[in-house]
Amino acid sequence: MTYNDGTPIEAEKFDQTAEELCERFGGITQDTIRVTGTWKYGGTRYRDELLRIRIDTNDPSATAFLQTQKEIWKECFQQIDIWITASEIEII
């Protein structure tokens, strides 16, 4: 929710990212609960407030798309890294 210097990220950037993902995958889910993390990098301790977006897809090109987007998002949101994880799910 903030740049690494603690400045809040503009809401429009999150809205644009959500819209792009929704267009690409047909829908997304965003966690509205408060999610935080603490981590160290280069001797500096960071405390993050996170936005988690979930995408359920069986699109075989999703991984390549997200790998490319990750680099774009790291620059856009001025982040050292952005975690993107994938898990196999079964919808019942």
C-alpha positions as CSV (number, residue, x, y, z in Angstrom):
1,M,0.0,0.0,0.0
2,T,3.1,2.2,0.2
3,Y,6.3,2.9,-1.6
4,N,9.4,1.6,0.2
5,D,9.9,5.1,1.6
6,G,6.5,4.9,3.3
7,T,4.7,7.2,1.0
8,P,1.2,6.0,0.1
9,I,0.8,4.6,-3.4
10,E,-1.9,6.3,-5.4
11,A,-5.2,4.4,-5.4
12,E,-5.4,4.9,-9.2
13,K,-2.5,2.6,-9.7
14,F,-4.2,-0.2,-7.8
15,D,-7.4,0.4,-9.7
16,Q,-5.6,0.3,-13.0
17,T,-3.8,-2.9,-12.1
18,A,-7.1,-4.6,-11.0
19,E,-8.8,-3.5,-14.2
20,E,-6.0,-4.8,-16.4
21,L,-6.1,-8.2,-14.6
22,C,-9.8,-8.4,-14.8
23,E,-9.7,-7.7,-18.5
24,R,-7.0,-10.3,-19.0
25,F,-8.5,-13.1,-16.9
26,G,-12.2,-12.3,-16.7
27,G,-12.2,-11.6,-13.0
28,I,-10.2,-11.2,-9.8
29,T,-10.6,-11.2,-6.1
30,Q,-9.0,-8.7,-3.8
31,D,-8.6,-9.3,-0.1
32,T,-10.1,-6.4,1.9
33,I,-8.7,-7.5,5.2
34,R,-5.5,-5.9,6.6
35,V,-2.5,-8.0,5.6
36,T,1.0,-7.0,6.9
37,G,4.5,-8.2,6.5
38,T,7.9,-7.5,7.9
39,W,11.1,-8.3,6.1
40,K,14.8,-7.3,5.8
41,Y,16.7,-6.3,2.7
42,G,20.2,-4.9,2.6
43,G,20.2,-4.3,6.3
44,T,17.0,-2.3,6.3
45,R,13.8,-3.6,7.9
46,Y,10.6,-3.0,6.1
47,R,7.0,-3.2,7.4
48,D,4.5,-3.6,4.7
49,E,0.7,-3.3,4.5
50,L,-0.2,-5.5,1.6
51,L,-2.9,-5.8,-1.1
52,R,-3.5,-9.4,-2.2
53,I,-5.2,-10.1,-5.5
54,R,-6.3,-13.6,-6.4
55,I,-6.8,-14.9,-9.9
56,D,-8.3,-18.3,-10.6
57,T,-7.4,-19.4,-14.1
58,N,-6.4,-22.4,-16.1
59,D,-4.9,-20.2,-18.8
60,P,-1.5,-21.9,-19.8
61,S,0.0,-18.5,-20.7
62,A,-0.8,-16.9,-17.2
63,T,2.7,-17.6,-15.8
64,A,4.5,-16.0,-18.7
65,F,2.1,-13.0,-18.5
66,L,2.6,-12.5,-14.8
67,Q,6.4,-12.9,-15.0
68,T,6.4,-10.0,-17.5
69,Q,3.9,-7.9,-15.6
70,K,5.9,-8.4,-12.3
71,E,8.8,-6.4,-13.7
72,I,6.4,-3.6,-14.9
73,W,4.7,-3.6,-11.5
74,K,8.0,-3.5,-9.6
75,E,8.8,-0.3,-11.4
76,C,5.3,1.2,-11.3
77,F,4.9,0.6,-7.5
78,Q,8.6,1.2,-6.8
79,Q,9.1,-2.1,-5.0
80,I,12.2,-4.2,-4.5
81,D,10.2,-7.3,-5.2
82,I,6.6,-8.3,-5.7
83,W,5.6,-11.8,-4.7
84,I,3.5,-13.7,-7.1
85,T,2.6,-17.3,-6.1
86,A,0.8,-20.0,-7.9
87,S,-1.1,-23.0,-6.4
88,E,-3.1,-25.7,-8.0
89,I,-6.7,-25.6,-6.9
90,E,-9.8,-27.8,-7.4
91,I,-13.1,-26.1,-7.7
92,I,-16.0,-28.2,-6.4
